[in-house]
Amino acid sequence: MEEEIKIDEDFILIRFQNNTDEVLTFQRPVQLGLIQFHFSLKGNANYIFNQGNYVLNLKEEKALLFYNTEKELPLNVQIEPKTWLISIFVSIRKFHGLFTTDAEHIPFLSKENQDKKYYNESDISPSMAIVLNQMFHYNLNPSIKNLYYKGKGYELLSLFFNRNEDPNAEQCPFLVDEENVLKIKKAKEIIIANMAEPPGLQELADQIGLTLKKLKMGFKQIYGDTVYGFLFDHKMDYARKLLDSGSYNVNEVGLKIGYSTGSHFIAAFKKKFGTTPKKYLMSINTNV
């Protein structure tokens, strides 16, 4: 449900992913002097302080910033169903170091505010949403995971404090177009809903109203993979869950996710998980 990634000695990232239908609670001490950033990619959460006497709600596509030089702010968060959050904790010393040449535009770093408590709520921009999506769909080599999240953590903070409303406008006009981002999300929903018989790329592009080039580029930017690469991973994860349920045999699972022959499904499953579906089932039964 949650994964804590220690980027540096005083830079910690936590990824929360509540895919259940229940409210989940997470608690963690947070030392004095750490700035807290909380981003909701989807869903809602409540941050509880002073034994429940004070509650801050984090809504979908919103960000919260907490900072208090005089009082510890331990993390006590209630995460609602179907909610994805990213939290970043960074020391004030580390954070000052990121902005040594130009910190005047950051309100709580101004001389009159840097020793006071600070709280801010803001919107998540489309560019920030793209980075957050990428942080939830990491599919690179595990050996570079920490490096990847370090880069994404810094990127997220830079976008959070960027005074330009369109930070990627010159580099990639597509990314700052929120309508196009929503179209890419729609494409993901379509291929998942039709994973046994997914549309072709051109057909998918036509369905969402984008060119084929923009579909390919946008999907890679948001989800960190090609359309069919993402779909393959989703199908294999879904197949594993079906096998876990004990309600289907190997051939039935293969058919459900679109493999007309058992051999093709077995080969795909082995490519993803390094073992055959049959051996996977045997390992489950052995561990029960």
Residue, then its C-alpha position, 0 to 999 in steps of 0.5 A: m500500500e505504501e512504499e518509502i524511498k530514501i532519496d538522500e539523508d534528509f530527502i524522503l519520498i513515500r508513495f501511497q496507493n490505496n486500490t481497496d474499497e476501505v479507508l486506510t490509515f498511515q502514521r509516521p513520525v516526522q522530525l522537526g525541521l522537515i518540509q512536507f509536500h503532499f500530492s494527490l494524483k487521484g482520490n482524497a485524504n485527510y491529514i490529522f493533527n493534535q489528536g484529531n482536533y485539526v484536520l486538513n483535507l487533500k482533494e484530488e489534483k491538489a497539493l499541500l505544503f506543511y512547515n513548522t519550525e517550532k513543532e513536529l508535525p507527525l504524519n497521520v493520514q487517512i487515505e480514502p478508497k482509490t486514492w494515489l498520493i506522493s509525499i516528499f519530506v525534505s530538510i530546510r537545509k537541503f531545501h535552501g541548498l536547492f534555491t541558493t541563487d534565487a529563493e525570493h519567490i518562494p514565500f516561506l523562504s523569505k527572511e520574514n517567514q523562514d522561521k515561522k509555520y507555513y501552510n499552503e494548498s495549490d493545484i496540481s498542474p498538468s505537467m506535475a500530473i504527468v510526473l506523478n503518473q510516471m512515479f506510479h508506473y515505474n517499470l525500469n530496471p530495479s537497480i536504478k529505481n532510487l536514481y529515477y525517483k530522485g530525479k522525479g522528486y526534484e522535477l516535481l518540486s521544480l514544477f511546484f515552485n515554477r512561476n511560469e504557468d506553462p513550464n514545458a511550453e517551449q519543450c513540448p506543447f503537448l504536455v501542458d495541454e490538459e485536454n490532451v492529457l485527459k485524452i491519453k487517460k481515456a486511451k488507457e481506459i479504453i485499452i484496459a476495458n478491451m484488453a482481450e481485443p484491444p483496438g489498433l493504435q490508429e483506431l485508438a488515436d481516432q477514438i480519443g481524437l489525437t493524431l497517432k504521433k501525439l498518442k504515442m508520444g503522450f502515452k510514453q510521457i504519462y505512463g512511461d511505456t508504449v501503449y502495448g507495453f503498458l497493456f502487456d504489463h496490465k494483462m500479466d498483472y491481471a492474469r496473476k490476480l486471476l490465478d491467485s483467486g483459484s477460480y480459473n485454470v491456466n487456459e481460462v485465464g489466457l482466454k480472458i486476457g486475449y490469448s487464443t492459444g495456451s502456449h502464447f499465454i504461457a510464453a508471455f507469462k514467463k516473459k513477465f514473471g520468469t516462471t510458467p503459470k502452472k509453476y506459479l500456481m504450484s508455488i501458491n498452493t505450496n505456500v498455502 
